[in-house]
Amino acid sequence: MSRMATAGAGLSDLYGRISQFYAEQMRLLDAGAAEDWAATFTKDGVFWQNVDAAPLRGRAAIAAAARHRVERLRADGLVRRHWLGMVRIDSKPNGTVRTRYYAMAMATGSHATGDGLRVYASTVAEDVLVASPNGWLVADRRVLHDGVA
């Protein structure tokens, strides 16, 4: 029997809460709320992608990078959406939760120009989440883009 099948209601509840966290977090990013999205990371949170040389460290750096991306997408007339799936969670004795999931980032342009949906990133991501009084926070996010050495 799988671990999910034997874990019971506790894991189901945790999975539901984490799924809601990710839905809200991605909604903030897709809406262009860079500072609010960055606030879903711990103050010293780390965000790293294998397409960047160095990780972003801290909310201010994470917010600045997200703001830059939002401004660039708006200037290009694109709307961005993220889809996350195949979320696996692993609750640790110290209270942290490790997750691993697939994420796709998509963009659409103006219907007037005929720009349709384009998937611009297919990734595997791994997070370390910590509980806070206001919900989950990302302490560490590692994003591996498919096709990048």
Protein Blocks (a to p, Z undefined) as FASTA:
>chain_A
ZZklmnommlmmmmmmmmmmmmmmmmmmmnopamlmmmmpcfkbccddfkbfbdcedjkl
mmmmmmmmmmmmmmnopacddddehiacdddfkopacddddddddddddfklopacddfb
dcdddddddddfkbccdfbdcdddehiZZ
